[in-house]
Amino acid sequence: MRSNGSSSQSHAYLYPNPSDGQLTLFGLEPGCNYTISIVNNLGARMTQDVIKANLCGETTLDLTQFTKGIYIIHIVSSTTSEAIKFIKR
């Protein structure tokens, strides 16, 4: 599940997927701010935060407090918007 507002922007990816809760999000624009929203499979927003990608275009997310299930991470910047499905085991 991906939607990207601009075909010239790079895609964000995450690993590992499935995960025990520690995720690395990469493929982001280095140094840019992103709003990260996570929703569960029922559409309820679990969390939302603003993060800044490091110089390598990565950030780490700690989702260990989430219960097992399927979630969608929405990644929004000033120029792009994407959604990635992941499984918390």
N, C-alpha and C positions, 0 to 999 in steps of 0.2 A: 504494500500500500504506500504509494508515493504520489505526492502532487508537488510540483515545483513551479513557482510563479515565473521563472525565467529559464529558458533553455541554455543560456550562456553561463549559468551558475553551476558550480560543482555540487554533487550530491553528498548529503550526510549519510554516514553509515554507523552502525554500532556493533560491538562485539563484547563478550560472547553472546550468542542468542541461540538457544535459551541460556538464561543466566541465573545464578544464585542471588544476584542483587547488585554486584559491582559491574557497571557497564562503562565502556569507553565509547564516546561519541567522537567520530573523526570525519574528516572531509569538510570541515567548517572553514570559513574565511579567517585566517589568523588575526587575532586581536579584535575581532568584531563581537558585538553584544548580540545575544540571542535570548528570546523568551522561550523557555521550555515548559510545556504543559504536558502532564501525563493523565490520561483518562483510562478507566477500566473498561472491560468489555460491555458494561451496561451504559457507558457514556458519562459516568460520574467523574468529575475532575478530582484527581487524587492529590495533585500538587501543581504549583506553578512557581517558577523562579526565573530570574534573569541571570544569565551566566556570560562569561567572556571567554572565548576560545583562546588557548595559549598560542605561542608563536608557531607551533606545529599544526595548528588548526584542530586541536583535540581538547576534550574536557572529560572528566570522569564523573559519573553519577552514582551515588550510593542509594540503592533502592532496596536494601536488605530488610527494611521495616515493612515492605509490601508483602501481602499474602500471595500465595501461589496463584497464578492465573495469567490471562492474556491482557496486555496493556498496549496503548498506542501513545507514542511520544510525538507531540507536535513541536516542531522547531521553526521558529519565526524570527526573521531578521528584517531589516528595513527593505531588503530587496528580494527575499525568497521565503517560501513557506513549504515545509515538508511534513509528512507524517510517516512514522515507521512503527510497525507492529513488533512487539517482543513478548517473549514468554518468561515469566518469573517462575522458577522451579522451587 
